[in-house]
Amino acid sequence: MNRGALLPGIGGVVLFLLLWEVLVDFSGAKYDYLPPPSTVALGMVAMLRSGTLLEETAHTLAATFIGWAISIAIGLSAGALLGLSATARRYSLASIELLRPLPAVAFVPLALLLFGFSLQMELLVICYVAVWPALVNAMAGVAGVPERLHDVARAVRLTRLEAATKVFIPAAAPAVLVGCRLSLTLSLILAVAAEMIGNPAGLGYAVVREAQSMHPDLMFGYVFILGLIGIVLNALLVGTARLVLPGEFRRPAVDWGSR
């Protein structure tokens, strides 16, 4: 992360919280379901003392990481194979473009029928969405390896397997890491969405539960915790990527589609 942009970013968040506090406390208008940040902070302290927050966080993180691991295992393997084979890409791209835009929430009823209210239900929803950025970025990265590297592999008489493992896939590492980053973000989002509309567990369900119980301070507290988790996970993955590929971690020009 650019340190020069870190302090202004934090300052913007602090300014937003101060304006929120002033608006709710001193504007004279009634905000029955919009508590000030100070009240939300007190609610978060109560959540920590109750002991349920750790259990709910553990469930959401478990669903996120398991779904992410499955997604990148499938996506990177399939993406590398498609990137290495122009014939496979030719016959697969139409199917990929047909399946990729399908909304993940459409799979929630199917997942509920198959697995009921369970972690497996969440994983099905997560994996369907999170696999695509890993697959598409890996495919684009491997297929976009410069021709000069192909010439090098031929010049040193590497076999196809050796060229793939020693030249092409390492050269595609920046694109692969971006796919992993996008996949992780989507895994967290889909874990929370599945908990909100399908599985009564985890932080997503906690947000819905507190909203239905008319506890907006606790609801906003859970939302803030989810945002903090997303920031931490993204920072950890970006930091790891920069350690693995110093100076090379960049976003490739791959439009894999929005959801």
Secondary structure, DSSP 4 states (H G I P E B T S, - for coil): --HHHHHHHHHHHHHHHHHHHHHHHHS----TT---HHHHHHHHHHHHHHSHHHHHHHHHHHHHHHHHHHHHHHHHHHHHHHHH-HHHHHHHHHHHHHHTTS-GGGGHHHHHHHH-SSHHHHHHHHHHHHHHHHHHHHHHHHHT--HHHHHHHHHTT--HHHHIIIIIHHHTHHHHHHHHHHHHHHHHHHHHHHHHHT-S-HHHHHHHHHHHTT-HHHHHHHHHHHHHHHHHHHHHHHHHHHHHSTTT----S------
